[in-house]
């Protein structure tokens, strides 16, 4: 039975007597307790072999209590007498009782006498007090605390469910899980199997002994062979796991405490080093910066002083702010360090000499004093240079504007462009020169301002006065040169203008007379070279009359040509007399005397060529008229003849004179007479070819064209052939369907009656009326419409909306005659097959003509019915295919 565990452990003799019967669990417990005792006695350099014998003198019992409690017991008795042994055991029992354990029915005499049950009960009491009592998880008792610790540590592992200290540990996975949870490198838990407890237990026991210093207190075979392992033995062994791993945790805690103390010390040392380095760097920067701020050497230019000001701004904006931050951070670090040292009971930090916070503040004050004086000096110096730079910049701007204005002006005034200019260009040059003279006068004031500014800069002793004076002198010299060149160019322009005005008047008169004369010559050349297209004699006669009228105007035109050339000669005389350089041409026209003479010669050459062309065209038009009349005489005869024959054939196909054979004979005679007329068509084709070669496109003598004749002739041949074919098909239908001649005549009469436009076809409504007239019952309701739609799908399968006479005859023959069906053909084949559902090739060859028998054999599919024989043929599918009810 399980013993209740409480802060004071009470062991009853009766309970112990029941627990420690000589059984396998008792032996397992004895083995476990012995191993547990030796694990502690080994630390004192001794061990036991027989637990009830070795504890009888009380010496090793007292030694065990000293090892596990860490306390000294009363001095033991070394004698061999029984009283000495009882005294030692009582001292051990008194020590146990002093630890809050209430011993019931356990006396020193039983221990000395070697009572195994009492001895084991005492050892269990020691284990409970010193190995298990201190185990507590969430305020539970020792046993429950140890069990809860095992459950929490093994919770993540599969196939491990710790509910007690006996059967829950039999498969060994619980021990392995505890080891793997704390030391995963010792066991490959993934390779363990629940069905191999021997391996699992031995693995855990071996690893615990080798790496965790936990002796083998249990035996794997005993645990497996025992139905319910001893609970106290298992608890004792598991408690060793708890103490082994909790001891490791205490060592880690101690190491962490040491690391924390060292980390604080290292952090303080690092802060000291950082302060020293930051203070050194900051003082060095101040030492380098103060001389730069105390430099007062002035510059000659505003740009150099502005650069100094920009450098000072960079110092204020970029360089100084980080140093201000460093100074602030230095003070913060110093205060933080002192606070940390004070809190950790360390002595205060004393920086190196000259690097105290006060030393840095003094150096910083010197820096700011130099900085303030440097800024005031910069601003005063800039204001001084600003006035000089303003005057110098004003001089440069005005000088640059003047130089930009004068650039190219001398070259422009020295140009002799007026020598090759036209009158309009001369006038433009004069206007331009007058504008330049006005501009020149306006710039006089700027030149005077430039000279005055240069004088002022000299008086103020400007550092770059030599270059200012040289530039001012160049501007004044150039200004005098421009004035002289301006006067000289003005005189040359006025002289040239007078000469060109006279020549311009002559140019204008030449242009006014040359332009219309040139247009007349160009029009004359265009008319003389124009390719005329005429189609009648009247048109060519009109062209000849107009040409004669043109030739009568040539003498007067030649007089105008001579007058125009005289104006040009006068211009040349003026140019030669006054040595005018005429680089350009007449500004009013592009026409020149050479062009006028060339065009006049061309007109004189084209006149006789036009005469010859008109004569030749007159002769060609006479020949074309003859060809027109020749074609018209034949076409006016052939066209009406074709129309007459078409009408006669139409009447023959509609009228019902005689039998179908008589109508067929009559039509074939017509066909023969039409074919005999072909030579006349061929002759007309020859005349048409001559007309085409002569490029004759109209003929007022006839309304017939060759295309009309061809189309009419082809329609005539097609109509006679189609009509003959229709009569032949009617004869075939009559003979095949057994229709009488009277029925055919009736069908034709009804069809012709409703074919009101004589087109040879009936529309849907005409066809419907025709059927009703022949006795078909087509009601004006949905059923009647469906029936008529079915009939239309038969006679008009292509949905053209019309019914031909042949389709009408086919439909009527099917409706009135007795026709064969697929069922009748199948019945006939069944007779030949001897009432079988299939037929053999030999039977077909015996009953049918050879060619028809082979036709059937080649197209009949093999018979696949259950009653078939080799070579059987399916005559049923063949019969339905003959009538389009299936694929043949």
C-alpha positions in Angstrom: 0.0 0.0 0.0 1.1 3.5 -0.7 2.3 5.6 2.3 0.9 9.1 2.8 3.7 11.7 2.5 3.6 14.8 4.7 6.1 17.2 6.2 6.8 14.7 9.0 7.1 11.1 7.8 5.5 8.4 10.0 6.6 4.8 9.3 4.4 2.1 10.9 5.9 -1.3 11.5 2.7 -3.0 10.3 2.8 -1.2 7.0 6.4 -1.9 6.5 5.9 -5.6 7.3 3.3 -5.7 4.5 5.4 -3.7 2.1 8.7 -5.7 2.5 7.6 -9.3 1.9 10.2 -11.4 0.2 9.1 -10.8 -3.3 10.6 -9.5 -6.6 9.6 -5.9 -5.8 11.3 -6.3 -2.4 14.5 -7.5 -4.0 14.3 -4.6 -6.6 13.8 -2.2 -3.7 16.8 -3.7 -1.8 19.0 -3.3 -4.9 17.9 0.3 -5.5 18.3 1.4 -1.8 21.8 -0.2 -1.7 22.8 1.6 -4.9 21.4 4.9 -3.6 23.4 4.6 -0.3 26.6 3.7 -2.2 26.1 6.8 -4.5 26.5 8.9 -1.4 29.0 6.8 0.6 31.3 6.8 -2.4 31.9 10.5 -1.7 33.3 9.5 1.8 35.5 6.8 0.3 33.4 3.7 1.3 30.4 1.6 0.3 28.2 -1.2 1.6 27.5 -4.6 0.2 24.7 -5.9 2.5 22.4 -3.2 3.7 21.1 -5.0 6.8 24.6 -6.2 7.9 26.7 -3.1 7.0 24.4 -0.7 9.0 24.3 -2.9 12.2 27.2 -1.1 13.9 25.7 2.3 13.1 29.0 3.7 11.8 28.2 3.7 8.1 24.7 4.8 8.9 26.0 7.9 10.7 28.5 8.5 7.8 25.7 8.3 5.3 23.6 10.9 7.2 26.6 13.3 7.5 27.2 13.0 3.7 23.6 13.6 2.6 22.9 16.3 5.2 26.3 18.1 5.2 26.2 18.3 9.0 28.4 16.6 11.7 26.7 14.1 14.0 27.8 13.2 17.5 31.0 11.3 17.9 30.4 7.6 17.2 31.4 4.7 19.5 34.2 2.6 18.1 33.7 -0.4 20.3 32.5 -3.8 19.0 30.1 -4.5 21.8 26.3 -4.5 21.2 25.9 -1.5 23.5 28.3 0.5 21.3 26.4 -0.4 18.2 23.0 0.5 19.7 24.4 3.8 20.8 25.6 4.7 17.3 22.2 3.7 15.8 20.3 5.8 18.3 22.5 8.8 17.5 21.6 8.3 13.8 17.9 7.9 14.7 18.0 11.0 16.9 19.5 13.0 14.1 16.7 11.8 11.8 14.1 12.7 14.3 15.7 16.2 14.7 14.9 16.8 11.0 11.2 16.5 11.6 10.8 12.9 10.9 8.6 11.0 13.4 9.9 7.4 13.7 7.2 4.9 14.8 8.2 1.3 15.9 11.7 1.6 14.6 14.3 1.0 17.3 18.0 0.7 17.4 17.8 -2.9 18.6 16.1 -4.1 15.3 18.7 -2.4 13.2 21.6 -3.9 15.2 19.9 -7.3 15.0 19.9 -7.0 11.2 16.1 -6.8 10.7 15.9 -6.3 6.9 12.4 -4.8 7.0 13.2 -2.3 9.7 16.5 -1.5 8.0 14.8 -0.9 4.6 12.1 1.1 6.3 14.7 3.3 7.9 16.5 3.8 4.6 13.3 4.7 2.9 12.6 7.3 5.6 16.0 8.8 5.0 15.4 8.9 1.2 12.0 10.6 1.7 13.5 13.2 4.0 16.8 14.1 2.3 16.1 13.2 -1.4 12.4 13.7 -2.0 11.0 16.0 0.7 12.5 19.2 -0.8 11.0 18.5 -4.2 7.9 20.7 -4.5 6.2 21.9 -7.7 3.3 24.4 -7.3 2.9 23.7 -3.5 2.4 20.0 -4.0 3.6 17.2 -1.7 7.0 15.6 -2.3 5.7 12.6 -4.2 3.2 14.6 -6.2 5.8 17.3 -6.9 8.2 14.8 -8.2 5.5 13.2 -10.4 4.4 16.7 -11.7 8.0 17.5 -12.5 8.3 14.3 -14.5 5.0 15.0 -16.3 6.0 18.5 -17.3 9.5 17.5 -18.5 8.2 14.6 -20.6 5.0 16.3 -22.0 6.5 17.2 -25.5 7.5 13.5 -26.1 5.3 11.0 -28.0 4.4 7.7 -26.4 5.4 9.0 -22.9 2.6 9.3 -20.4 3.8 9.5 -16.8 0.9 8.9 -14.4 2.7 6.9 -11.5 6.0 5.6 -10.3 5.6 1.9 -11.4 4.1 0.8 -14.8 4.5 4.3 -16.5 8.3 3.7 -16.5 8.4 0.0 -17.7 9.0 0.9 -21.5 12.1 3.1 -20.5 10.9 6.0 -22.7 10.2 8.1 -19.6 13.8 7.9 -18.4 15.1 8.6 -21.9 12.8 11.6 -22.3 14.1 13.2 -19.0 17.7 12.8 -20.2 16.9 14.1 -23.7 15.0 17.1 -22.3 18.0 18.3 -20.3 20.9 16.9 -22.4 19.6 16.3 -25.9 23.1 15.6 -27.2 23.3 12.4 -25.1 20.4 10.4 -26.7 18.9 10.2 -30.2 15.4 10.1 -29.1 13.9 9.7 -32.6 15.4 6.3 -33.0 13.8 4.8 -29.8 10.8 2.4 -30.1 8.1 1.8 -27.5 8.1 -1.9 -28.3 11.8 -2.3 -27.3 11.8 -1.5 -23.6 15.1 -3.4 -22.9 17.1 -1.2 -25.2 15.3 1.9 -23.9 16.0 1.1 -20.2 19.6 0.1 -20.7 20.3 3.2 -22.8 18.9 5.5 -20.1 20.7 3.6 -17.2 24.0 3.6 -19.2 23.9 7.2 -20.1 22.8 8.3 -16.6 25.7 6.4 -15.1 28.3 7.6 -17.6 27.4 11.2 -18.1 25.2 12.2 -15.2 27.0 10.3 -12.3 23.8 8.5 -11.4 24.5 4.9 -10.5 22.5 2.0 -11.9 20.0 1.5 -9.1 17.5 -0.5 -11.2 17.9 -3.5 -13.4 16.2 -3.5 -16.8 15.3 -7.2 -16.7 13.7 -6.9 -13.3 11.6 -3.9 -14.3 10.4 -5.7 -17.5 9.7 -9.1 -15.8 7.9 -7.5 -12.8 4.2 -6.9 -13.4 4.2 -3.8 -11.2 7.7 -2.4 -10.5 8.4 -1.3 -6.9 7.2 2.3 -6.6 9.7 3.3 -3.9 12.6 2.0 -6.0 11.5 3.9 -9.0 10.9 7.1 -7.0 14.3 6.8 -5.5 16.0 6.4 -8.9 13.9 9.2 -10.5 14.8 11.6 -7.6 18.4 11.1 -8.5 17.5 12.5 -12.0 15.8 15.5 -10.4 18.8 16.3 -8.2 21.2 15.8 -11.0 19.5 18.2 -13.3 18.5 20.7 -10.5 22.2 20.8 -9.5 23.2 21.7 -13.0 20.7 24.5 -12.9 22.2 25.8 -9.7 25.7 25.8 -11.3 24.3 27.7 -14.3 22.7 30.3 -11.9 26.0 30.8 -10.1 27.8 31.2 -13.4 25.2 33.7 -14.6 25.7 35.7 -11.3 29.5 35.8 -11.9 29.0 36.8 -15.6 26.6 39.6 -14.6 29.1 41.1 -12.1 31.9 40.8 -14.7 29.7 42.4 -17.4 29.0 45.4 -15.2 32.7 45.8 -14.6 33.6 45.5 -18.2 30.8 48.0 -19.2 32.2 50.5 -16.7 35.8 50.0 -18.1 34.4 50.5 -21.6 32.7 53.7 -20.6 36.0 55.0 -19.1 37.8 54.2 -22.3 35.1 55.9 -24.4 35.3 59.0 -22.2 39.0 59.3 -22.5 39.0 58.8 -26.3 36.0 61.2 -26.8 37.7 63.9 -24.6 41.0 63.5 -26.4 39.4 63.8 -29.8 37.3 66.8 -28.8 40.2 68.7 -27.3 42.4 68.0 -30.4 39.6 69.4 -32.7 39.3 72.5 -30.5 43.1 72.9 -30.7 43.1 72.7 -34.5 40.1 75.0 -35.0 41.0 78.0 -32.8 44.0 79.1 -35.0 41.8 78.9 -38.1 39.2 81.2 -36.5 41.9 83.7 -35.4 43.3 84.2 -38.9 42.5 87.8 -40.1 44.3 88.0 -43.4 42.1 89.9 -45.8 41.4 88.9 -49.4 41.3 91.1 -52.5 38.1 89.7 -54.1 34.6 89.4 -52.9 34.6 85.8 -54.1 37.5 84.8 -51.9 35.8 86.5 -48.9 32.5 84.9 -49.7 34.3 81.5 -49.8 35.7 82.2 -46.3 32.2 83.1 -45.2 30.9 79.9 -46.8 33.6 77.9 -45.0 32.6 79.5 -41.7 28.9 78.6 -42.4 30.0 75.0 -43.2 31.8 75.0 -39.9 28.7 76.3 -38.1 26.3 74.0 -40.0 28.4 70.8 -40.6 31.4 70.6 -38.3 30.5 72.3 -35.1 27.0 70.6 -34.4 28.5 67.1 -34.2 31.1 68.4 -31.8 28.4 70.1 -29.7 26.7 66.7 -29.6 30.0 65.0 -28.6 30.5 67.5 -25.8 27.0 66.9 -24.5 27.4 63.2 -24.9 30.8 63.4 -23.0 29.1 65.0 -20.0 26.2 62.5 -20.1 28.6 59.6 -20.3 30.7 61.0 -17.4 27.6 61.4 -15.2 26.2 58.0 -16.2 29.6 56.4 -15.4 29.8 58.0 -12.0 26.3 56.9 -11.2 26.9 53.3 -12.2 30.1 53.2 -10.2 28.4 54.5 -7.2 25.5 52.0 -7.5 27.9 49.1 -7.9 30.0 50.1 -4.9 33.0 51.0 -7.1 35.3 54.1 -6.6 34.5 57.2 -8.6 36.2 57.7 -12.0 39.0 60.3 -12.2 39.9 61.3 -15.9 43.4 61.9 -17.0 45.0 65.3 -16.4 43.6 68.1 -18.5 40.5 66.0 -19.6 38.2 66.8 -16.8 34.7 68.1 -17.8 35.8 71.6 -16.5 38.9 71.5 -18.8 36.8 70.7 -21.8 34.3 73.5 -20.9 37.2 76.0 -20.6 38.6 75.0 -24.1 35.1 75.2 -25.5 34.7 78.8 -24.2 37.9 79.8 -25.9 36.6 78.3 -29.1 33.4 80.3 -29.0 35.3 83.5 -28.2 37.5 83.1 -31.3 34.4 82.2 -33.4 32.5 85.4 -32.4 35.5 87.7 -33.4 36.0 85.8 -36.7 32.4 86.2 -37.7 32.4 90.0 -37.0 35.7 90.5 -39.0 34.2 88.5 -42.0 31.1 90.6 -42.1 33.0 94.0 -42.0 35.4 92.8 -44.7 32.6 91.7 -46.9 30.8 95.0 -46.6 34.1 96.8 -47.6 34.6 94.7 -50.7 31.0 94.8 -51.6 31.1 98.4 -52.6 34.3 97.9 -54.8 32.8 94.8 -56.4 29.6 96.6 -57.2 31.4 99.3 -59.1 33.7 96.7 -60.9 30.7 94.6 -61.7 28.8 97.6 -63.1 31.8 98.4 -65.2 32.0 94.8 -66.5 28.3 94.7 -67.3 28.2 97.9 -69.2 31.5 97.0 -71.0 30.2 93.6 -71.9 26.9 95.0 -73.2 28.8 97.5 -75.3 31.3 94.9 -76.6 28.4 92.6 -77.4 26.7 95.4 -79.3 29.8 96.4 -81.3 30.8 92.8 -82.1 30.8 92.4 -85.9 29.8 96.0 -86.4 33.1 97.0 -88.1 32.9 94.0 -90.5 29.3 94.9 -91.3 30.2 98.6 -92.1 33.1 97.5 -94.3 31.0 95.1 -96.4 30.5 96.0 -100.1 27.3 94.1 -100.4 25.6 97.0 -102.0 27.6 96.4 -105.2 25.7 93.2 -106.0 22.3 94.1 -104.4 19.1 94.8 -106.2 17.2 98.0 -105.8 14.9 96.6 -103.2 17.9 95.3 -101.3 19.7 98.7 -101.6 16.6 100.4 -100.1 16.5 97.8 -97.3 20.2 98.4 -96.7 19.6 102.2 -96.5 16.8 101.7 -94.0 19.0 99.4 -92.0 21.9 101.8 -92.1 19.7 104.7 -90.9 18.5 102.5 -88.0 22.1 101.7 -87.2 23.0 105.4 -87.1 20.2 106.0 -84.6 21.4 103.1 -82.5 25.0 104.4 -82.7 23.9 107.7 -81.3 22.0 106.1 -78.5 25.0 104.1 -77.4 27.1 107.3 -77.0 25.8 107.7 -73.4 26.8 104.2 -72.4 30.4 104.8 -73.6 30.6 108.0 -71.5 29.2 106.0 -68.4 31.9 103.3 -68.9 34.7 106.0 -68.9 33.3 107.6 -65.7 33.1 104.3 -63.8 36.7 103.5 -64.8 37.8 106.8 -63.5 36.1 106.3 -60.2 37.7 102.8 -59.8 41.1 104.4 -60.3 40.4 107.0 -57.7 39.4 104.2 -55.2 42.6 102.3 -55.9 40.8 99.2 -57.1 43.2 96.2 -57.1 42.4 95.3 -60.8 42.6 98.9 -62.1 45.2 98.2 -64.9 42.8 95.7 -66.6 39.9 98.1 -66.2 41.9 101.0 -67.9 43.0 98.8 -70.8 39.5 97.7 -71.5 38.1 101.2 -71.3 40.8 102.5 -73.8 39.9 99.7 -76.3 36.2 100.7 -76.1 36.9 104.4 -76.8 39.2 103.6 -79.8 36.7 101.3 -81.3 33.9 103.8 -80.9 35.9 106.4 -83.0 36.5 103.9 -85.8 32.8 103.0 -85.9 31.8 106.6 -86.5 34.2 107.0 -89.5 33.0 103.7 -91.2 29.3 104.7 -90.7 29.7 107.9 -92.7 31.6 106.2 -95.5 29.0 103.4 -96.0 26.1 105.9 -96.0 27.6 107.8 -99.0 28.1 104.6 -101.0 24.6 103.3 -100.5 23.0 106.6 -101.7 25.0 106.6 -104.9 24.2 103.0 -105.8 20.4 103.6 -105.1 20.1 106.2 -107.9 21.6 103.9 -110.6 19.5 100.9 -109.7 16.2 102.9 -109.7 16.7 103.6 -113.4 17.5 99.9 -114.2 14.5 98.8 -112.0 12.0 100.8 -114.2 13.3 99.1 -117.3 13.1 95.7 -115.5 9.5 96.3 -114.6 8.5 97.2 -118.1 10.3 94.1 -119.5 8.4 92.0 -117.0 5.0 93.5 -117.8 5.3 92.7 -121.5 7.3 89.5 -121.3 5.0 87.6 -118.9 1.8 87.7 -121.1 3.9 87.0 -124.3 5.6 84.0 -122.6 2.2 82.7 -121.4 0.9 83.0 -125.0 3.8 81.0 -126.3 3.5 78.3 -123.6 -0.2 78.0 -124.3 0.5 77.8 -128.0 3.1 75.0 -127.5 0.7 73.1 -125.2 -2.1 73.3 -127.8 0.2 72.3 -130.7 1.6 69.3 -128.7 -1.8 68.3 -127.1 -2.7 64.7 -128.0 -6.2 65.0 -129.3 -8.7 62.1 -129.0 -11.6 62.3 -131.5 -14.3 59.8 -132.4 -16.0 61.4 -135.4 -15.2 63.2 -138.6 -17.0 66.4 -137.3 -14.6 66.6 -134.3 -11.4 66.4 -136.4 -12.8 69.1 -138.8 -13.4 71.4 -135.9 -9.7 71.0 -134.8 -8.4 71.8 -138.3 -10.4 75.0 -138.4 -9.1 76.2 -135.1 -5.5 75.5 -136.2 -5.8 77.6 -139.3 -7.1 80.5 -137.2 -4.0 80.2 -134.9 -1.6 80.4 -137.8 -3.1 83.7 -138.9 -2.0 85.4 -135.5 1.8 84.5 -135.8 3.0 87.7 -137.7 1.6 90.0 -135.0 3.2 87.9 -132.2 6.6 88.2 -133.8 6.4 92.1 -133.7 5.7 91.9 -129.9 8.7 89.6 -129.4 11.0 92.2 -131.1 9.8 95.0 -128.8 10.4 93.0 -125.6 14.0 92.2 -126.7 14.6 95.9 -127.3 13.9 96.8 -123.6 16.5 94.2 -122.5 19.1 95.7 -124.8 18.6 99.1 -123.3 19.3 97.7 -119.8 22.5 96.1 -121.0 23.6 99.5 -122.4 23.2 101.3 -119.1 25.1 98.6 -117.1 28.0 98.8 -119.6 28.1 102.6 -119.6 28.1 103.2 -115.7 30.0 100.0 -114.8 27.2 98.7 -112.6 27.9 95.2 -111.1 24.6 93.4 -111.9 25.1 90.2 -109.9 21.3 89.5 -109.8 18.6 89.0 -112.4 15.3 90.8 -113.1 13.5 90.8 -109.7 10.1 91.0 -111.4 10.3 88.0 -113.6 12.3 84.9 -114.3 11.9 85.2 -118.0 15.0 86.1 -120.1 15.5 86.9 -123.8 17.1 83.5 -124.5 14.0 81.7 -123.1 11.7 83.9 -125.3 13.7 83.1 -128.5 13.9 79.4 -127.7 10.1 79.2 -127.1 9.4 81.2 -130.3 11.6 78.8 -132.3 9.7 75.8 -130.8 6.3 77.3 -131.8 7.5 77.7 -135.4 8.6 74.0 -135.4 5.4 72.7 -134.0 3.0 74.3 -136.5 3.8 72.1 -139.5 3.9 69.0 -137.2 0.4 69.8 -136.1 -0.8 70.1 -139.7 0.4 66.6 -140.5 -1.2 65.1 -137.4 -4.6 66.6 -138.2 -4.4 65.2 -141.8 -3.6 61.7 -140.6 -6.4 61.7 -137.9 -8.9 62.8 -140.5 -8.1 59.7 -142.6 -8.3 57.4 -139.6 -11.8 58.7 -138.6 -13.1 57.9 -142.1 -12.0 54.3 -141.8 -13.5 54.0 -138.3 -16.9 55.1 -139.6 -16.8 52.4 -142.2 -16.1 49.7 -139.5 -19.0 51.0 -137.3 -21.5 50.7 -140.2 -20.3 47.2 -141.1 -20.7 45.8 -137.5 -24.1 47.6 -137.0 -25.6 46.0 -140.1 -24.9 42.4 -138.9 -25.7 43.1 -135.1 -29.1 44.6 -136.0 -30.0 41.2 -137.6 -28.5 38.7 -135.2 -29.8 40.3 -132.0 -33.5 40.2 -132.9 -33.0 36.6 -134.2 -31.7 35.4 -130.8 -34.6 37.1 -129.0 -37.1 35.4 -131.3 -35.6 32.0 -130.8 -35.6 32.4 -127.0 -39.4 33.3 -127.1 -40.2 30.3 -129.3 -38.3 27.9 -127.0 -40.2 29.3 -124.0 -43.5 28.7 -125.8 -42.6 25.1 -126.7 -41.7 24.3 -123.0 -45.0 25.9 -121.7 -47.4 24.8 -124.4 -48.6 21.2 -124.3 -49.0 20.2 -128.0 -48.7 16.5 -128.6 -46.8 13.9 -126.5 -43.6 14.5 -124.7 -41.8 12.6 -127.5 -43.2 15.1 -130.0 -42.1 18.0 -128.0 -38.6 16.5 -127.6 -38.3 16.0 -131.4 -39.5 19.5 -132.1 -36.9 20.9 -129.6 -34.0 18.9 -131.1 -34.9 20.4 -134.6 -34.7 23.8 -133.0 -31.3 23.0 -131.5 -30.0 21.9 -134.9 -31.1 25.2 -136.6 -29.5 27.2 -133.8 -26.2 25.4 -134.1 -26.2 26.0 -137.9 -26.4 29.8 -137.1 -23.0 29.8 -135.4 -20.9 31.0 -138.5 -22.8 34.3 -138.5 -21.8 34.8 -134.8 -18.2 34.1 -135.7 -18.2 36.6 -138.5 -19.6 39.2 -136.1 -16.8 38.4 -133.7 -14.3 39.2 -136.5 -15.8 42.6 -137.2 -15.8 43.3 -133.4 -12.1 42.5 -133.2 -11.4 45.0 -135.9 -13.4 47.7 -134.0 -11.4 47.0 -130.8 -8.1 47.2 -132.6 -9.1 50.6 -134.0 -10.0 51.7 -130.4 -13.7 52.4 -131.3 -15.7 52.6 -128.1 -19.2 53.6 -129.3 -21.5 53.0 -132.3 -24.4 55.2 -132.9 -25.7 52.9 -135.7 -26.8 50.1 -133.4 -27.9 49.4 -129.8 -26.3 45.9 -129.7 -22.8 45.4 -128.4 -20.7 42.2 -128.8 -21.2 41.5 -125.2 -25.0 41.5 -125.6 -24.8 39.2 -128.6 -22.4 36.8 -126.7 -24.7 36.7 -123.6 -27.8 36.2 -125.7 -26.2 33.4 -127.7 -25.0 31.6 -124.6 -28.4 31.9 -123.0 -30.0 30.6 -126.1 -27.8 27.5 -126.2 -28.3 27.0 -122.4 -32.0 27.4 -122.6 -32.5 24.9 -125.5 -30.2 22.3 -123.7 -32.0 22.8 -120.4 -35.5 22.5 -122.0 -34.5 19.3 -123.8 -33.2 17.9 -120.5 -36.4 18.8 -118.7 -38.5 16.9 -121.3 -36.2 13.9 -121.1 -36.5 13.9 -117.3 -40.3 14.1 -117.6 -40.3 11.1 -119.9 -38.1 9.2 -117.4 -40.4 10.2 -114.5 -43.5 9.2 -116.4 -42.1 5.8 -117.4 -40.5 5.1 -113.9 -43.6 6.2 -111.9 -46.3 5.0 -114.2 -47.7 8.5 -114.7 -50.0 8.9 -117.7 -49.6 11.6 -120.3 -52.9 13.2 -119.1 -51.5 13.5 -115.6 -48.4 15.2 -116.8 -50.5 17.6 -118.9 -52.5 18.3 -115.8 -49.4 19.0 -113.7 -48.0 21.3 -116.5 -51.3 23.2 -116.9 -51.5 23.8 -113.1 -47.8 24.8 -112.9 -48.1 27.2 -115.9 -51.3 28.7 -114.5 -49.6 29.8 -111.3 -46.3 30.7 -113.0 -47.7 34.2 -113.8 -44.3 35.8 -114.6 -43.4 32.8 -116.9 -40.1 32.4 -115.1 -40.3 28.6 -115.0 -40.5 28.6 -111.2 -43.1 29.0 -108.4 -42.8 31.0 -105.2 -43.9 29.5 -101.9 -47.4 31.0 -102.0 -47.8 30.1 -105.7 -46.7 26.5 -105.0 -49.1 26.3 -102.1 -52.0 27.5 -104.3 -51.0 25.0 -107.0 -51.1 22.1 -104.6 -54.6 23.1 -103.3 -55.8 23.3 -106.9 -54.6 19.7 -107.4 -56.6 18.4 -104.4 -54.1 18.6 -101.6 -55.7 19.4 -98.2 -53.5 22.1 -96.6 -55.4 23.8 -93.8 -54.7 27.4 -92.6 -53.7 26.3 -89.1 -50.5 25.2 -87.4 -50.8 21.6 -88.6 -51.3 22.8 -92.1 -48.3 25.0 -91.9 -46.1 22.2 -90.6 -47.3 19.9 -93.4 -46.5 22.6 -96.0 -43.1 23.2 -94.4 -42.4 19.5 -94.8 -43.3 19.6 -98.5 -41.1 22.7 -99.1 -38.1 20.9 -97.5 -38.6 18.2 -100.1 -39.0 20.4 -103.2 -36.7 23.2 -102.0 -33.9 21.4 -100.0 -31.5 24.4 -100.5 -34.1 26.9 -99.1 -34.0 29.1 -102.2 -37.6 30.1 -101.8 -38.6 28.8 -105.3 -39.8 25.5 -106.8 -38.8 24.4 -110.3 -41.0 22.4 -112.6 -38.8 19.3 -112.3 -38.9 19.4 -108.5 -42.7 19.8 -108.8 -43.0 16.8 -111.1 -40.7 14.7 -108.8 -42.9 15.5 -105.8 -46.2 14.8 -107.6 -44.9 11.6 -109.0 -44.0 10.4 -105.5 -47.4 11.4 -104.2 -49.4 9.7 -107.0 -47.3 6.7 -108.1 -46.6 3.3 -106.4 -42.9 3.3 -105.4 -40.6 0.8 -103.9 -39.6 1.1 -100.2 -36.7 -0.2 -98.1 -39.0 -2.7 -96.4 -40.1 -4.1 -99.7 -36.4 -4.6 -100.8 -35.6 -6.2 -97.4 -38.5 -8.6 -97.8 -37.2 -9.5 -101.3 -33.7 -10.2 -99.9 -35.2 -12.4 -97.2 -36.9 -14.5 -99.8 -33.6 -15.0 -101.6 -31.9 -15.9 -98.2 -34.4 -18.6 -97.4 -36.1 -16.6 -94.6 -32.7 -16.0 -92.8 -31.7 -12.7 -91.3 -28.5 -12.8 -93.4 -27.5 -13.8 -96.9 -24.5 -15.6 -98.3 -22.4 -14.5 -101.3 -23.1 -17.8 -103.1 -26.9 -17.1 -102.8 -26.5 -13.7 -104.3 -24.5 -15.0 -107.2 -27.1 -17.7 -107.8 -30.1 -15.5 -107.8 -28.9 -12.2 -109.3 -27.1 -11.2 -112.5 -23.3 -11.3 -112.0 -22.7 -7.5 -112.0 -25.5 -6.8 -109.6 -24.5 -9.7 -107.4 -20.9 -8.4 -107.1 -22.2 -4.9 -106.5 -24.2 -6.2 -103.4 -21.3 -8.3 -102.1 -18.9 -5.3 -102.3 -21.2 -3.0 -100.4 -22.9 -5.3 -97.8 -21.4 -5.1 -94.3 -20.7 -8.4 -92.5 -23.6 -9.7 -90.5 -22.9 -9.5 -86.7 -26.1 -11.2 -85.3 -25.9 -14.2 -82.9 -27.3 -16.5 -85.6 -24.6 -15.6 -88.1 -22.2 -17.9 -89.9 -18.8 -17.2 -91.5 -19.2 -15.1 -94.6 -22.8 -13.9 -93.6 -23.8 -10.5 -95.1 -26.2 -7.9 -93.6 -28.8 -7.2 -96.3 -31.0 -5.2 -93.9 -28.5 -2.3 -93.4 -27.8 -2.4 -97.2 -31.5 -2.0 -98.0 -32.0 1.0 -95.7 -28.8 2.6 -97.2 -30.3 2.3 -100.7 -33.1 4.7 -99.7 -30.9 7.1 -97.8 -32.0 6.0 -94.4 -28.4 5.1 -93.4 -24.9 5.3 -94.8 -24.1 2.8 -97.7 
